[in-house]
Amino acid sequence: MAHVTLIGNLRQHTGGVMELDVDAASVRQLFTRLGERYPALAPHLQQGLAVAIDGQIYQDALLQEIGADSDVHILPQIAGG
């Protein structure tokens, strides 16, 4: 299972949980499983979030694969300028 860390204000939608293990093969599947477990979080997962998988940051990550032992961080999308 991938180890997932929620960064920023996302934990307010999980009852304070900011780290958990989730069995998911892709970011899309991860977001689906997180939304099922924490319904209040689901709408926020659809709003431009960045995802770091094993240290690599992805802005549009839904199709990115997640390894069984990956370290995944979900954070507010990084704005450029």
C-alpha positions in Angstrom: 0.0 0.0 0.0 1.1 3.5 -0.7 1.8 5.8 2.2 -0.3 9.0 1.6 0.3 12.4 3.3 -2.3 15.2 3.0 -0.6 18.6 3.1 -2.2 22.0 4.0 -5.8 22.3 4.9 -6.9 19.0 3.4 -6.9 17.3 6.8 -9.8 19.4 8.0 -11.9 17.3 5.7 -10.7 14.0 7.1 -11.3 14.6 10.8 -7.7 15.5 11.3 -6.2 12.5 9.6 -3.2 13.6 7.6 -1.3 10.3 7.0 -2.7 7.0 5.9 -2.0 3.9 3.8 -4.1 3.3 0.7 -4.1 0.5 -1.9 -4.3 2.3 -5.2 -2.6 1.8 -8.6 -3.1 5.3 -9.9 -3.8 8.8 -8.6 -7.3 8.6 -10.0 -7.9 5.4 -8.0 -6.3 7.0 -5.0 -8.6 10.0 -5.2 -11.7 7.7 -5.6 -10.7 5.7 -2.5 -10.0 8.7 -0.4 -13.3 10.3 -1.5 -15.2 7.1 -0.5 -13.4 7.0 2.9 -13.8 10.8 3.5 -16.8 12.1 1.6 -16.1 15.7 2.8 -12.7 15.5 1.1 -14.1 14.3 -2.3 -15.0 17.7 -3.8 -11.6 19.1 -2.9 -9.8 16.2 -4.7 -11.4 17.4 -8.0 -10.0 20.9 -7.6 -6.5 21.4 -9.0 -4.2 19.6 -6.5 -0.6 18.7 -7.1 0.6 15.2 -6.2 4.1 14.2 -5.4 4.9 10.5 -6.0 8.3 9.4 -4.6 9.6 13.0 -4.7 8.4 13.8 -8.3 5.7 16.5 -8.4 2.9 16.2 -10.9 0.3 19.0 -11.6 -2.1 16.9 -13.7 -1.5 13.5 -12.1 -4.7 11.5 -12.4 -3.2 9.0 -14.8 0.1 8.7 -12.9 0.8 5.2 -11.6 1.5 4.6 -7.9 3.7 1.8 -6.8 2.8 -0.5 -3.9 5.5 1.1 -1.7 5.2 4.7 -3.0 5.3 7.7 -0.8 2.5 10.1 -2.0 1.9 13.7 -0.9 -1.2 15.6 -1.9 -0.9 19.3 -1.8 -2.4 22.5 -3.1 -1.6 23.0 -6.7 1.6 25.1 -7.3 1.0 28.3 -9.2 3.6 29.5 -11.6 4.2 33.0 -12.7 
